[in-house]
């Protein structure tokens, strides 16, 4: 009877240790799966941003492929003008500052 209980105890202990070991493996896998899912979401967002940037760059290249686009890029980059063009400088209108109020002693003297 005693050996039978000992065998059952050893078997239960081994099963308990195997269960703990399996639980730790599953716990580790679930953590890794969570990390993988978050990294996949980050990768999708980066891919979408890169696709948007690609479309913008393709639009810029298409614009630069025209003579007008090349002309605009050269003018912007180097600040040049065509022969016969003149520089127009737009100056904001002069702001008129209101006259400052006279000092208190001047107002007193004006009464007399």
Phi, psi and omega per residue, in radians:
X1 nan -0.707 -3.112
X2 -1.158 -0.713 -3.141
X3 -1.173 -0.593 3.114
X4 -1.153 -0.742 3.102
X5 -1.145 -0.666 3.120
X6 -1.123 -0.747 3.104
X7 -1.117 -0.732 3.115
X8 -1.137 -0.680 3.110
X9 -1.133 -0.745 3.112
X10 -1.138 -0.746 3.121
X11 -1.104 -0.769 3.117
X12 -1.130 -0.701 3.109
X13 -1.104 -0.759 3.125
X14 -1.135 -0.730 3.103
X15 -1.132 -0.685 3.113
X16 -1.126 -0.785 3.108
X17 -1.100 -0.701 3.103
X18 -1.132 -0.675 3.101
X19 -1.131 -0.759 3.107
X20 -1.102 -0.748 3.141
X21 -1.096 -0.780 3.109
X22 -1.120 -0.698 3.113
X23 -1.095 -0.728 3.127
X24 -1.148 -0.637 3.087
X25 -1.131 -0.772 3.137
X26 -1.139 -0.705 3.121
X27 -1.075 -0.768 3.105
X28 -1.123 -0.700 3.116
X29 -1.155 -0.651 3.139
X30 -1.173 -0.644 3.074
X31 -1.123 -0.742 3.120
X32 -1.155 -0.650 3.110
X33 -1.139 -0.683 3.113
X34 -1.112 -0.735 3.101
X35 -1.111 -0.738 -3.138
X36 -1.108 -0.694 -3.140
X37 -1.156 -0.744 3.141
X38 -1.172 -0.677 3.103
X39 -1.178 -0.593 3.091
X40 -1.142 -0.700 3.087
X41 -1.112 -0.726 3.089
X42 -1.081 -0.730 -3.141
X43 -1.125 -0.668 3.105
X44 -1.127 -0.743 3.126
X45 -1.136 -0.722 3.099
X46 -1.121 -0.681 3.123
X47 -1.113 -0.742 3.126
X48 -1.113 -0.705 3.119
X49 -1.142 -0.701 3.122
X50 -1.177 -0.638 3.095
X51 -1.133 -0.737 3.107
X52 -1.098 -0.726 3.113
X53 -1.130 -0.672 3.118
X54 -1.081 -0.771 3.133
X55 -1.120 -0.686 3.121
X56 -1.138 -0.739 3.133
X57 -1.171 -0.648 3.095
X58 -1.141 -0.664 3.091
X59 -1.141 -0.708 3.093
X60 -1.116 -0.713 3.113
X61 -1.134 -0.700 3.115
X62 -1.117 -0.667 3.115
X63 -1.200 -0.676 -3.139
X64 -1.283 -0.260 -3.123
X65 -1.355 -0.217 3.117
X66 -1.598 2.694 3.111
X67 -1.057 -0.663 3.124
X68 -1.142 -0.678 3.120
X69 -1.150 -0.713 3.102
X70 -1.106 -0.747 3.140
X71 -1.079 -0.776 -3.134
X72 -1.140 -0.686 3.139
X73 -1.150 -0.726 3.130
X74 -1.146 -0.753 3.134
X75 -1.091 -0.726 -3.123
X76 -1.209 -0.782 -3.054
X77 -1.247 -0.680 -3.013
X78 -1.965 -0.098 3.106
X79 1.096 0.757 -3.119
X80 -1.854 2.878 3.104
X81 -2.314 2.807 3.092
X82 -1.331 2.828 3.115
X83 -1.094 2.315 3.129
X84 1.618 -0.207 3.095
X85 -1.442 2.596 3.121
X86 -2.080 2.768 3.135
X87 -1.494 2.303 3.073
X88 -1.949 2.160 3.121
X89 -1.869 2.089 3.135
X90 -1.617 2.065 -3.128
X91 -1.878 2.286 3.118
X92 -1.166 2.639 -3.128
X93 -1.093 2.548 3.139
X94 -1.184 2.293 3.120
X95 -1.517 2.258 3.120
X96 -1.560 2.140 3.131
X97 -1.488 2.349 3.126
X98 -1.141 2.545 -3.139
X99 -1.107 2.503 -3.131
X100 -1.279 2.547 -3.126
X101 -1.149 2.570 -3.131
X102 -1.169 2.689 3.122
X103 -1.105 2.842 -3.045
X104 -1.070 -0.654 -3.093
X105 -1.208 -0.545 3.102
X106 -1.181 -0.704 3.110
X107 -1.108 -0.659 3.114
X108 -1.147 -0.732 3.137
X109 -1.175 -0.533 3.115
X110 -1.198 -0.383 3.091
X111 -1.187 -0.523 -3.063
X112 -1.571 nan nan
